[in-house]
């Protein structure tokens, strides 16, 4: 095993450790639907825009609430 192989092994271990930590830290909330079947924001309970869902199908917050959430959780 040469230096490049060892470096790749370290990189893969670091990535896996970071992924495992992220999964433990921030489990994704489940999407919620209204009576009409529209996916709604978990914060404001308004319908999530179809354009947002086209880009991020697993979205649980509307664009406005996501921006507020990110500003509040910067660290």
Secondary structure per residue as TSV (DSSP state, phi and psi in degrees):
chain	resnum	aa	ss	phi	psi
A	1	X	-	360.0	127.2
A	2	X	-	-96.9	-179.1
A	3	X	H	-61.1	-37.8
A	4	X	H	-64.5	-40.8
A	5	X	H	-65.1	-42.7
A	6	X	H	-63.9	-41.3
A	7	X	H	-62.2	-41.5
A	8	X	H	-64.7	-40.5
A	9	X	H	-60.9	-45.4
A	10	X	H	-61.6	-42.4
A	11	X	H	-61.7	-44.7
A	12	X	H	-65.0	-39.5
A	13	X	H	-65.4	-41.9
A	14	X	H	-63.5	-43.3
A	15	X	H	-61.9	-44.6
A	16	X	H	-64.4	-40.7
A	17	X	H	-63.1	-42.0
A	18	X	H	-65.2	-41.1
A	19	X	H	-63.8	-45.4
A	20	X	H	-61.0	-41.8
A	21	X	H	-64.3	-42.1
A	22	X	H	-65.3	-40.1
A	23	X	H	-66.6	-34.5
A	24	X	H	-73.1	-35.9
A	25	X	H	-77.6	-45.0
A	26	X	-	-128.0	74.8
A	27	X	-	-65.3	139.3
A	28	X	-	-74.3	132.4
A	29	X	-	-69.2	157.5
A	30	X	-	-82.1	148.6
A	31	X	-	-67.2	150.4
A	32	X	E	-120.6	147.9
A	33	X	E	-120.8	151.9
A	34	X	-	-89.8	-176.3
A	35	X	T	-63.8	-23.3
A	36	X	T	-85.6	-4.9
A	37	X	S	89.7	3.0
A	38	X	-	-75.3	143.5
A	39	X	E	-77.7	129.8
A	40	X	E	-116.4	154.6
A	41	X	-	-66.8	135.7
A	42	X	T	-73.5	-12.9
A	43	X	T	-97.9	-55.8
A	44	X	T	-98.6	-9.3
A	45	X	-	63.2	20.8
A	46	X	-	-91.8	158.3
A	47	X	B	-61.6	133.1
A	48	X	-	-78.8	132.8
A	49	X	-	-59.1	135.8
A	50	X	H	-56.9	-32.8
A	51	X	H	-63.9	-39.3
A	52	X	H	-66.0	-44.1
A	53	X	H	-67.2	-28.3
A	54	X	H	-66.1	-35.1
A	55	X	H	-85.7	-39.4
A	56	X	-	-132.7	82.3
A	57	X	T	-59.2	-24.3
A	58	X	T	-91.6	9.1
A	59	X	-	-57.8	140.3
A	60	X	-	-117.7	-6.2
A	61	X	S	-128.7	147.4
A	62	X	-	-69.3	169.2
A	63	X	H	-59.0	-45.7
A	64	X	H	-61.9	-48.5
A	65	X	H	-67.4	-34.4
A	66	X	H	-63.8	-41.1
A	67	X	H	-63.8	-43.2
A	68	X	H	-62.7	-43.0
A	69	X	H	-62.2	-45.1
A	70	X	H	-64.0	-39.5
A	71	X	H	-64.0	-38.5
A	72	X	H	-74.3	-24.6
A	73	X	T	-110.0	17.3
A	74	X	-	-68.9	137.9
A	75	X	-	-147.2	360.0
